[in-house]
Amino acid sequence: MFFLLLLMMLASLFFGSVLLNPKEILSCLIQNDRTSVTGLLLFHIRIPRMFGAIAAGMGLSCAGVILQTVMNNSLASPNTIGVNSGAGFAVMIGLALFQGRAAHNAIFAFAGAFLTTLLIFALAYMADSKRTTIILAGITVSSFLSAGINTVKLLSDDITLNLTTFMIGSLSDVTTKTLLAPGIAIVIAVILSCFFGSHMNVLSLGEDVARSLGIPVSLLRFLLLMLSSILAGCVVSYAGLLSFVGLIVPHIARRLFGNDLRLLVPLCALLGASFVLFCDTLGRVIAAPYELPAGIILSFVGGPFFLYLLLGKKGGRRVHA
């Protein structure tokens, strides 16, 4: 996984609308050259974008694993249950209230993601965790919040955010300034998520088993929901509504590495980072000198994958949670 991530990081630096020479990149890094054309492109665009993609992949993948475990639903992810839309709506409210300033994006995104997660979790509890009911509730909430995002944008002249790229999900506007605070929060939340692996293993066996082993189930669920909200919200605050990462990566990781969450959470983080880096780099290469936002590539991959998971059970195949 580390080798794959390193390979994707190098590809992200080399490839794009302009192909950079490896020798020039190495020279700029060694000499800390930020004034040449290569140095400007490298330090001000590609390196921040690379770390933005890594943080986004780690955050959304870990959030997906957590939500699937807490809700006991293999289709749960920040996108499918509306958490991303909740974070996006809160970001738009924050931008409108603070006259277009993005300084508090991460805080508003976390609040929106957490409130939406609690709402969906309450609906899931009332629906007795039926997998299709939860997803339908998430789609409904997501549609409502997406309408709210468009409404706030139309009513506020102070918001300078590009709504199209925000709704699709893009890493093209990532800078060191916009990434620093949410990036640090994502790294901390991912590390904390790894420490909860053994507890999530017990929780996945059922509430009764967890309680019999002395696990405070309600507190554990609350903490895990907070972590997933921090992860998803921070990603939305700088990258917009990137879709399906939290759904695709956990399923692939389970197939490759098994269901032990002590290993699955950190491996999901590495695989998710590599996956988003790949999609972002691919979007820059296939349409050069223009680019396709990472969110479009993710939607092309994620849509059919979601349909496969949704219909898999009806086709007689069990889709593991």
MARFIFI-552948 format. One line per 8 residues: number of its first residue (from 1); their letters; for each residue x, y, z of N, C-alpha, C. Coordinates in steps of 0.2 Angstrom, whole numbers. Each point is the difference from the previous one (the first is absolute). Layout:
! MARFIFI-552948
NUM) A) X,Y,Z,X,Y,Z,X,Y,Z  ...;
//
This chain:
! MARFIFI-552948
1) MFFLLLLM) 4,-6,0,-4,6,0,4,6,0  6,0,4,4,6,0,3,1,-7  2,-5,-3,3,0,-7,-5,3,-5  -6,-2,1,-5,2,-5,-1,8,1  -1,2,7,0,7,1,5,4,-2  6,-3,1,6,4,-3,0,1,-7  -2,-6,-4,0,0,-7,-5,6,-2  -6,0,3,-5,5,-2,2,7,2;
9) MLASLFFG) 4,1,5,2,7,2,5,2,-6  5,-4,-2,4,1,-5,-4,2,-7  -5,-4,-1,-3,1,-7,-4,7,1  -3,2,6,-3,6,1,5,6,-1  6,-1,1,5,6,-1,2,0,-7  1,-6,-3,2,0,-7,-5,2,-5  -6,-3,0,-5,1,-5,-5,5,1  -2,3,-5,-6,5,0,0,3,-7;
17) SVLLNPKE) -3,6,0,0,4,-6,7,2,-3  5,0,5,7,1,-2,4,-6,3  3,-3,-4,4,-6,2,7,3,3  1,-2,6,6,3,3,6,-6,0  6,3,-1,6,-5,-1,2,-2,8  1,-6,1,2,-3,6,6,4,3  5,1,-4,6,4,2,-1,7,2  -5,3,-3,-2,7,2,-3,0,6;
25) ILSCLIQN) -5,-5,1,-3,-1,7,5,-1,5  4,-5,-1,5,-1,5,5,6,2  2,4,-5,4,5,1,-4,6,4  -6,1,-2,-4,5,4,-1,-2,7  -1,-6,1,-1,-3,7,6,1,4  6,-2,-3,6,1,4,2,7,1  -1,4,-5,2,7,1,-5,5,3  -6,-3,1,-6,3,2,-1,6,-4;
33) DRTSVTGL) 0,-1,-7,-1,5,-5,-7,2,-1  -3,5,2,-7,2,0,-1,6,-5  5,2,-4,0,6,-4,0,-2,-8  3,-6,-1,-1,-2,-7,-7,-2,-2  -1,-1,-7,-6,-3,-2,-2,-6,3  5,-5,0,-1,-7,3,-2,1,7  4,4,4,0,1,7,-7,3,2  -2,5,-4,-7,3,1,-6,-5,0;
41) LLFHIRIP) 1,-4,-6,-5,-5,-1,0,-6,5  6,-1,2,1,-6,5,-2,2,7  2,6,3,-1,1,6,-7,4,2  -2,3,-5,-7,4,1,-6,-4,-3  1,-5,-4,-6,-3,-3,1,-8,1  5,-3,-2,0,-7,0,1,-3,7  4,2,4,1,-3,6,-6,1,5  -2,7,1,-6,0,4,-6,-4,-3;
49) RMFGAIAA) -1,0,-7,-5,-5,-2,1,-7,1  6,-2,0,2,-7,2,-2,-2,7  2,5,5,-2,-2,7,-7,1,1  -4,5,-4,-7,0,1,-3,-6,-3  2,-3,-5,-3,-7,-2,1,-5,5  6,0,3,2,-5,5,-5,0,6  0,6,2,-5,2,6,-7,-2,-1  -2,2,-6,-7,-2,-2,-1,-7,-1;
57) GMGLSCAG) 4,-4,-3,-1,-7,0,1,-3,7  4,2,4,1,-3,7,-7,1,4  -2,7,-1,-6,2,4,-6,-4,-2  -2,0,-6,-6,-3,-2,0,-7,0  6,-3,-1,0,-8,1,-1,-2,7  3,3,5,-1,-1,7,-7,1,2  -2,6,-2,-7,2,1,-5,-6,-2  1,-2,-6,-4,-6,-3,0,-6,4;
65) VILQTVMN) 6,-2,2,1,-6,5,-4,1,6  1,6,3,-4,1,7,-7,0,-1  -3,3,-5,-7,1,-1,-3,-7,-1  4,-4,-4,-3,-7,-2,0,-4,6  5,1,5,0,-4,6,-5,2,5  -1,7,1,-5,2,5,-7,-1,-2  -1,1,-7,-7,-1,-2,-1,-7,-2  5,-5,0,-1,-7,-2,-3,0,-7;
73) NSLASPNT) 2,4,-5,-2,0,-6,5,1,-5  1,-5,-5,5,0,-5,0,6,-5  -6,3,0,-1,6,-5,1,7,3  2,0,6,0,6,3,7,3,-2  0,7,-1,6,4,-1,-2,7,0  5,4,1,-1,8,0,-4,2,-6  0,-3,-5,-4,2,-6,-7,-2,0  0,-7,1,-7,-3,-1,-5,2,5;
81) IGVNSGAG) 2,1,6,-4,2,6,-1,8,1  3,4,-5,-1,7,0,5,4,5  5,-3,3,4,3,4,4,6,-3  3,-2,-6,3,5,-4,-4,6,-2  -7,-1,-2,-4,5,-1,-1,5,6  -1,-4,6,-1,4,6,6,5,1  6,-3,-1,6,4,1,0,6,-5  -2,-2,-6,1,5,-5,-5,6,1;
89) FAVMIGLA) -6,-2,2,-5,5,2,2,5,5  3,-3,6,3,4,5,5,5,-2  4,-3,-5,6,4,-2,-3,7,-4  -5,-2,-4,-4,6,-4,-3,5,5  -3,-3,6,-3,5,5,6,4,3  6,-3,2,5,3,3,3,6,-5  1,-2,-6,2,5,-5,-5,6,-1  -6,-1,0,-5,5,0,0,4,6;
97) LFQGRAAH) 1,-3,6,0,4,6,6,4,1  5,-2,-2,7,3,1,2,3,-7  -4,2,-4,1,4,-6,5,-3,-4  0,-6,-2,4,-3,-4,7,-2,2  1,1,6,7,-3,3,-1,-7,2  6,-4,-2,0,-7,1,4,-2,6  1,4,4,4,-1,6,-3,-6,5  -6,0,0,-4,-4,5,-3,-6,-4;
105) NAIFAFAG) 2,-1,-6,-3,-6,-4,0,-6,4  5,-2,3,1,-7,3,-5,-1,6  0,6,4,-5,0,5,-7,-1,-2  -2,4,-5,-7,-1,-2,-1,-7,-3  5,-2,-4,-1,-6,-4,-1,-6,6  4,0,5,-1,-5,5,-6,0,3  -3,6,2,-6,1,3,-6,-3,-4  0,2,-7,-5,-2,-5,1,-8,0;
113) AFLTTLLI) 6,-3,-1,1,-7,-1,-3,-4,6  2,3,6,-2,-3,6,-8,0,1  -3,5,-1,-7,1,1,-4,-5,-5  3,0,-6,-3,-4,-5,1,-8,2  6,-1,2,1,-7,2,-5,-2,6  -1,4,5,-5,-2,5,-7,-1,-3  -2,5,-4,-6,-1,-3,-1,-7,-4  5,-2,-4,-1,-6,-3,0,-6,4;
121) FALAYMAD) 5,1,6,0,-6,4,-6,0,4  -4,5,2,-6,0,3,-5,-4,-5  0,2,-6,-5,-3,-5,2,-7,-1  6,-2,0,2,-7,0,-2,-4,6  0,3,6,-2,-3,6,-8,-1,0  -4,5,-3,-7,-1,0,-2,-5,-5  4,-1,-6,-1,-5,-5,3,-7,1  2,0,6,3,-7,2,6,-2,-4;
129) SKRTTIIL) 4,5,-2,6,-1,-4,-1,-3,-7  -6,0,-3,-1,-3,-6,4,3,-6  4,-3,-3,5,3,-4,-3,4,-6  -5,-2,-3,-3,4,-5,-3,7,2  -3,-1,6,-4,6,3,5,5,2  6,-2,3,5,5,2,3,4,-6  1,-4,-5,3,3,-6,-5,5,-4  -6,-2,0,-6,4,-3,0,6,5;
137) AGITVSSF) 0,0,6,0,6,5,6,4,-2  6,-3,-1,6,4,-1,-1,4,-7  -3,-4,-5,0,4,-6,-5,6,0  -6,-1,4,-5,5,1,3,6,4  4,-1,5,3,5,4,5,3,-5  4,-3,-3,5,2,-5,-3,5,-5  -5,-2,-3,-4,4,-5,-2,7,3  -3,-1,6,-2,6,3,5,5,2;
145) LSAGINTV) 6,-3,2,5,5,2,4,2,-6  0,-3,-6,3,2,-6,-4,6,-2  -7,0,0,-4,5,-2,1,6,5  2,-1,6,1,5,5,7,4,-2  5,-4,-2,6,3,-3,-1,4,-5  -4,-2,-5,-1,4,-6,-4,7,2  -5,-1,5,-4,6,2,5,5,3  4,-2,5,5,4,3,4,4,-5;
153) KLLSDDIT) 3,-4,-5,4,3,-5,-3,6,-4  -6,-2,-2,-4,5,-4,-2,6,4  -1,0,7,-3,5,4,6,4,3  6,-2,-1,6,4,3,5,2,-5  1,6,-1,5,3,-5,7,0,3  1,-2,6,6,0,3,4,-6,0  -3,-5,-2,3,-7,-1,4,0,-7  6,-1,1,5,0,-6,1,-7,-3;
161) LNLTTFMI) -2,-5,4,1,-7,-1,-3,-2,-7  4,-4,-4,-2,-3,-6,-5,-5,2  -7,1,-1,-4,-5,2,0,-7,-4  1,1,-6,1,-6,-5,5,-5,3  6,3,1,6,-4,2,-1,-3,7  -4,4,4,-1,-2,7,-5,-6,0  -5,1,-4,-5,-6,0,3,-6,-3  4,0,-5,3,-5,-3,6,-3,4;
169) GSLSDVTT) 3,4,3,6,-2,4,7,1,-4  4,4,2,6,1,-4,6,2,5  6,-1,-2,6,1,4,4,6,-4  -3,3,-5,4,5,-4,1,6,4  -4,2,5,1,6,4,4,-1,6  2,-6,2,4,-1,6,6,4,1  1,3,5,6,4,1,3,-2,7  6,2,2,2,-2,7,-4,3,5;
177) KTLLAPGI) -2,6,-1,-5,4,5,-6,-3,1  -4,-3,-6,-6,-3,1,0,-7,3  6,-3,-1,1,-7,2,3,-1,7  3,5,3,4,-1,6,-4,-2,6  -5,4,2,-5,-2,5,-4,-6,-1  -3,-1,-5,-4,-6,-1,4,-6,-1  6,1,-3,5,-6,-1,3,-3,7  1,5,4,3,-2,7,-6,-4,4;
185) AIVIAVIL) -6,3,-1,-6,-3,4,-1,-7,-3  1,-1,-7,-1,-7,-3,5,-5,2  6,2,1,5,-4,2,-1,-3,7  -2,5,4,-1,-2,7,-6,-4,1  -5,1,-4,-6,-4,0,1,-7,-2  4,-1,-6,2,-6,-2,4,-4,5  5,3,3,4,-4,5,-5,-2,6  -5,4,2,-4,-2,5,-5,-5,-2;
193) SCFFGSHM) -2,0,-6,-4,-6,-3,4,-6,0  6,0,-1,4,-6,0,0,-3,7  0,4,5,0,-2,7,-6,-3,2  -6,1,-3,-6,-2,1,-2,-7,-4  5,-3,-3,-1,-6,-4,-2,-6,4  3,-1,5,-2,-6,4,-7,1,3  -2,6,2,-7,2,3,-5,-1,-6  2,2,-6,-5,-1,-6,-1,-7,-2;
201) NVLSLGED) 6,-4,1,-1,-7,-1,-5,-3,5  0,2,6,-5,-3,5,-7,3,-2  -1,6,-2,-6,3,-1,-3,-3,-7  4,-3,-4,-3,-3,-6,-3,-7,1  2,-2,6,-3,-7,2,-7,1,3  -2,6,1,-7,1,3,0,4,6  -5,4,2,0,4,6,0,-4,6  -4,-6,0,0,-4,6,7,-3,2;
209) VARSLGIP) 3,-2,-5,7,-3,1,5,5,3  -1,6,-3,5,6,2,-2,2,7  -6,0,2,-2,2,7,2,-6,5  0,-6,-2,2,-5,4,7,0,1  4,3,-4,7,0,0,3,7,3  -5,4,3,1,6,4,1,6,-5  -2,0,-6,1,6,-5,-6,4,1  1,7,2,-5,5,0,-3,1,-7;
217) VSLLRFLL) -4,-3,-2,-2,0,-7,-3,7,-2  -4,3,4,-3,7,-2,6,5,0  5,0,4,5,5,0,5,-2,-6  1,-6,-1,4,-2,-6,-3,2,-6  -6,-1,-1,-4,2,-6,1,8,-1  -1,4,5,0,7,0,7,2,-2  5,-3,3,7,2,-2,2,-2,-7  -2,-5,-2,1,-2,-7,-4,4,-5;
225) LMLSSILA) -6,2,2,-3,5,-5,3,6,0  3,3,6,3,6,0,7,0,-5  3,-6,1,6,-1,-4,-2,0,-8  -5,-4,-2,-2,0,-7,-2,7,-2  -3,4,4,-2,7,-2,6,4,-1  5,0,5,6,4,-1,3,-2,-7  1,-6,-1,3,-3,-6,-3,3,-6  -7,-1,-1,-4,2,-6,0,7,0;
233) GCVVSYAG) -2,3,5,-1,8,0,7,3,-2  5,-2,3,7,4,-2,1,-1,-7  -1,-6,-3,1,-1,-7,-4,5,-5  -7,0,2,-4,4,-3,2,7,0  3,3,5,1,7,1,5,2,-5  4,-4,-3,5,2,-5,0,-3,-6  -4,-6,-1,0,-4,-6,-7,0,-3  -5,2,4,-7,-1,-3,-3,-7,1;
241) LLSFVGLI) -5,-1,-3,-4,-6,1,3,-6,-4  6,-3,1,3,-6,-3,-4,-6,2  -2,-3,-5,-5,-6,0,3,-7,0  -3,-4,4,1,-7,0,7,-3,2  5,4,2,6,-2,3,-1,-4,6  -5,2,5,-1,-4,6,-4,-6,-1  -3,-1,-6,-3,-6,-2,4,-5,-3  4,2,-5,4,-4,-4,6,-3,4;
249) VPHIARRL) 4,4,3,6,-2,3,-1,-5,5  -5,1,5,-1,-5,5,-1,-7,-2  -5,0,-6,-1,-7,-2,5,-3,-4  4,4,-4,6,-3,-3,5,-3,6  1,4,5,5,-1,5,-2,-7,4  -7,-1,1,-2,-6,3,1,-6,-4  -1,1,-7,2,-6,-4,7,-2,0  4,5,1,7,-1,-1,3,-2,7;
257) FGNDLRLL) -2,3,5,3,-1,7,-4,-3,5  -6,-1,-1,-4,-3,5,-4,5,4  -3,-2,6,-5,4,3,3,2,7  6,-1,2,3,2,6,1,8,0  -4,3,4,0,8,-1,6,3,3  4,-4,4,7,2,2,4,1,-5  0,-4,-5,4,1,-6,-4,4,-6  -6,-1,0,-4,3,-6,0,7,0;
265) VPLCALLG) -1,3,6,0,8,0,6,3,-2  6,-2,2,6,3,-3,2,-2,-7  -2,-6,-2,1,-2,-7,-5,4,-5  -6,1,3,-5,4,-4,3,7,-1  3,3,5,2,7,0,6,0,-6  4,-5,0,5,0,-5,-3,-1,-7  -4,-5,-1,-3,-2,-6,-5,6,-3  -3,3,5,-4,6,-2,4,6,-3;
273) ASFVLFCD) 6,1,4,4,5,-3,3,-1,-7  2,-6,-1,2,-2,-6,-5,0,-6  -7,-2,2,-5,1,-4,-2,7,-3  0,4,5,-2,7,-2,6,3,-3  6,-1,1,5,2,-4,0,-2,-7  -1,-6,-1,-1,-3,-6,-5,3,-4  -6,1,3,-6,3,-4,2,8,-2  3,3,5,1,7,-1,6,1,-6;
281) TLGRVIAA) 5,-4,0,5,0,-5,-3,-2,-7  -4,-5,0,-4,-2,-6,-4,5,-3  -3,4,4,-4,5,-2,4,6,-3  6,1,2,4,5,-3,3,-2,-6  1,-7,-1,4,-3,-6,-5,-1,-6  -6,-3,1,-4,-2,-6,-3,6,-3  0,6,3,-3,5,-4,4,6,-1  7,-1,1,5,5,-1,-1,4,-6;
289) PYELPAGI) 1,6,-1,2,5,6,-5,2,5  -6,-3,-1,-5,2,5,0,-6,5  -5,0,5,0,-5,4,-7,-2,3  -1,-6,1,-7,-3,3,1,0,8  -4,3,3,0,0,8,0,-7,2  4,-1,6,0,-7,3,-7,-3,1  -5,5,2,-6,-2,1,-4,-4,-5  2,2,-7,-3,-3,-6,2,-7,-1;
297) ILSFVGGP) 7,0,1,3,-7,-1,-3,-5,6  -1,3,6,-2,-4,5,-7,-2,-1  -4,4,-3,-7,-1,-1,-1,-6,-6  4,1,-5,0,-5,-5,2,-7,3  4,-1,4,2,-6,3,-5,-2,6  -2,5,4,-4,-2,6,-7,-1,-2  -3,3,-5,-7,-2,-2,-2,-7,-1  4,-3,-5,-1,-7,-1,2,-4,6;
305) FFLYLLLG) 5,2,4,1,-4,5,-5,0,6  -3,5,1,-6,1,4,-6,-4,-2  -1,0,-7,-5,-4,-2,1,-8,1  6,-2,-1,2,-7,1,-1,-2,7  2,5,5,-1,-2,7,-8,0,1  -4,5,-3,-7,0,2,-4,-6,-3  2,-3,-6,-3,-5,-3,3,-7,2  6,0,3,4,-6,1,-4,-5,4;
313) KKGGRRVH) -4,2,5,-3,-4,5,-6,-3,-4  -3,3,-4,-6,-2,-4,2,-6,-5  7,1,-2,2,-5,-5,3,-6,3  -1,-1,7,2,-6,4,7,1,2  3,5,0,7,1,3,-1,4,6  4,-2,5,0,4,6,5,5,0  -2,6,1,5,6,0,2,1,8  6,-1,1,2,0,7,0,7,3;
321) A) -2,1,6,0,7,3,7,1,3;
//
